[in-house]
Amino acid sequence: MYVLEARNLVKTFDGIRAVNDVSFAVPEGSVFGLIGRNGAGKTTTIRMMMNIYLPDSGEVVLQGSKIGHEFRAMVGYLPEERGLYQKMKIIDTLLYFAELKGKTGKQIIKKANEYLERFQLIDRKNSKLEDLSKGNQQKIQFITTILHDPEFIILDEPFSGLDPINIDILREIIMELKQKGKVIIFSTHLMDFAEKMCDHITMIDKGKVILNGSLKDIKAKYEQNNISINYQGDISFIKNNPMIEHFEDFGNSAGIRVKNASQIQELLKLLLEKNITIRKFNANEISLQEIFVELAGSNGVNNFYQEVRHA
Amino acid sequence: MLNKRTLAVLKRELREKLLSRTFILMTVLIPVFLFGILGIQTYLYSAGSDEKAKIEIISGSQQITGALQKTLSQMKDVKNNKLKIEFSTQTKAQFTQTLNSLKGNILSEKLTGVFYIPDSAVNNKSVEYYSKNPNNNSLFNKLKDPINKALVDIHFTDMKLSEAEINFARSSVDINSFRVSKDQKIKEEGAGNSIVAFLFTFLLYFSLLFLGTMMMRSVVQEKNNRIVEVLLSSVNSSELMTGKILGVGITGLMQMAIWLIPLMVVISSSFFMIPNEYMPDMNFAQVIYFLLNYFVGLITFLGLFASVGAIFDNDQDAQSGVWPITLLIMIPFFIGISMVSNPENQIAKIASMLPFASIIVMPARLVLVEIPTWQMVVSIIVTLGTMIAIFPVAGKIYRVGVLRTGKKPQWSEVIKWISYKY
């Protein structure tokens, strides 16, 4: 079942269509990735989902009805550009942002302390934000996002600017939230992360959706059936096998294409049964990056790779 | 609009502003500063008369010299040696020579100045004064009357007038000012109301500018630190703006109330022996009006300052972009101050009923002159109307502006924002 839907969102800034007829649906209990290069329209889309921008046309629908104010209280939002009051005490900051979501009282204080404990910041709770390192400030920002126990967690480029250790902590928490049945939506231009973490993705480029669906289906659709092997023995027998579409033998290595991706395992089994020594078996599953390359075209690709390298 | 979220923002603003060092410092320093100004003025005025001076009075005839010697020696300053006067009698030609020889002394300030009182002065009271500082009012004020008296005496000597008649001629006009008000009571007017009018105008000017700038900086800071996007995921922009403005507004109201406590104590009790001359003639209703008017005005200007803050993303740009708003405070301030010397000027009358200016000019006018009811009503309607009118526009600019980053926008773009759908 879909809990949150974007329907035909359009947003124009100064004559430029930042978001052009974007539609997608976020299924219950999923980790949903909004993927695309910088400037593709991810942040604008997310801001429309957060009701920060009003769309020129289109709507965001929550369980069948258009989102309103109550949605804000159900969401934890971590914007791409982060910021907190530098002169405010950590504990005050956490309680203030929870209060804005309508959560006050002992329960929240207790929870704030628990999170601080977990992030090993409990002894700094009365320090000012400005006295923390940047990484620790990010942790505080993340706690403000989830402290009020939201049903939806929207993270805009959550991994940007994090060191590997913090990335791990964040990933761990995202997975934990998923276990609790929360819906997690994040945007990223890092295909690698999306591929590892998401159940569903929507890929946008130049304000338009270019790919949409569950990661499994998408992969199946774009899967390549190429296999390269290094071997020892005689493999000429597979030439006439019905599952083989194409076969090229180079003596020690061979390139094989099966008709169907599901036949890859079958092929491996067959080779082993015939006592062929396999040194290397490479069934190259297609990566999201490659799918993106295929869809966005070469012009997009060059820029995209540059960004990936810089990231 | 005043819901839990707005209140949360309001509370945070209040806590941050009320406990800030700047707020506490300003609350204490402004009265000190104001009394300082009054004190310095008084000091400078009296300091001029404290200086020792040496002058020469040269007159065209023996008779004048004699009369002057007689009247001037009665002066307090002369008796206690603060003012030394040398008398001599010379013709105009002789005087020109003497003046040349005294030039050195005048320039080196050994001699404060030289008066020349020609024979003709007995009929036309025209005398000459030569000095390095020829506009020494505090000296003139002291010497005017005795010289006048001597000249009058000589003028009337041959006319066989009675002593009483001469005394009348000797005295200068004594102006006593009375305030005419509707309730037909005519009261003697002191300097008290002028001081209060000045005080009101100055406090309004200072406070609007100070808190406005504070507001602007706070918006710029939130925009600059990107906190605003986190905030906007929880509250909408009008809740945020309302909370912030009310927070600073209440802070300002409390500050102003603290500043006005001395005034309220003075007008409500006779415990402080304020000389009648300085006792302001006003009532509590006027103070309450002042505070309410201030609050409405403050809210109005905070809205304007907040929207300017939202346009820019750093303090420098905001400071240089805020001048149109600053002018809306400065010009009425000068009009208000001008009223202290002439309360009935037409510009002030009109300004007290114009948008923005009404906030600053009307309180001072109210203290200085009797205001027809209709003008009062117009002023209040204009003040409230201004507030109501600016908020849809300021709110829109704020909403569009706070999420804008990058290039500094042109004014023409800002005007376009107003029609944006956001």
Interface residues (C-beta under 8 A of the other chain):
Chain A: R47 M50 N51 I52 Y53 L54 D56 H69 R72 A73 V75 Y77 P79 E81 R82 G83 L84 Y85 Q86 K87 Y96 F97 E99 L100 K101 G102 Q141 T144
Chain B: K4 R5 A8 V9 R12 E16 E222 N225 R226 I227 V228 E229 V230 L231 L232 S233 S234 V235 N236 L403 K421 Y422
